């Protein structure tokens, strides 16, 4: 696995974890971008939307458009991957939380 692939898999995991930590398991792309930036992934809104769409194709999130904003909502399978109870080859496996 090359470095870019590792970064992409980590970004996908972070998106799932951000959604899992939200009260209604749903965030807009701007908040997701901000969350990624806080932990060191300074990526464009276009990259965030690309990864949200990839997660949607895998059945890990659902999406809804409100004007130009993408809202992502975690699915049951997405939550299982975020918590390490299931895995997806395109998402970094989480480490155990304390």
N, C-alpha and C positions, 0 to 999 in steps of 0.2 A: 504494500500500500504506500502510495506517495504522500507527501505532506499535504498537498491540496485536497486529496481525498479524505485524509484525517480531519482537516479543518471543516470540510463540508459535513462529514458525519457528526462532528461535535456541534456545529451550528444547528443541525436538525434535532439533536438531543436537547440542546438548550431551549429551542422553540417548544418542544414537547413539555419540558420541565416548567417553563414559564406558564404555559397553559394549565398545567396540572396544579400549579400553586395559586391560580386565580380562583376566586370564589365561585364563579359560574363557568370555569374552564374555557373562557373565551376572551380573546384580546384582538385589537386591531393591529394592522401591520406597523403603524407608527410606534405603538407601545412595545411591540416585539423588537423592532429595530433598536429602541432605547435600551431594552433589557439586554440585548446582545452587546451593545456598545459598553454597558457597565461592566460586563465580564470580559471585555477585551476583543470582541468581534466587531470591529468598526466596518460594517457592510452597508451597501446602498439599499434603498427601499426596493429597488428592482431585484436584488439578490434575495432579500427577505421574501418577496412575493414568489420568486422562483422556487425557493425551498418550501414555502407553504403549499404551493401547487404540487410539488413532488410528494410531500407528506399526504396531501389529499389523494393523489393517485394510488398511494399505498394503503389508503383506508385509515390513516392515523389521525386525520383531522377532516372536518367539514368546513366549507367556506361559504361566505355570503358577501356580496358586494353592496355597499351603501355609498352611492355616488362613485367616487374614485378610491374609496377605502375598502380594503379587504379585511374581513373579520374572520378569524380562524377559531374553530371550536374543536376541542379535543373529543375524540371518539373513545369508546371503551378500550379498544385495542391500542390506541395511542397512549392512553393512561397506563396500560399494562407495560408498554415499551418504556415509557418515561420512568416507571418505577422499577424496571428491571425484571418484571414478572414474565415478560415476553421479549423476543428480540426481532430485529429486522436487519438484514445485512447492510442496509444503507444508512443505519443510525448507530452512532457510537453506543456501546453498552455502558450504562451508568455504573459508577462505583457505589458500593454501599454507603448509605448516609448514616451519620452518627445520631 
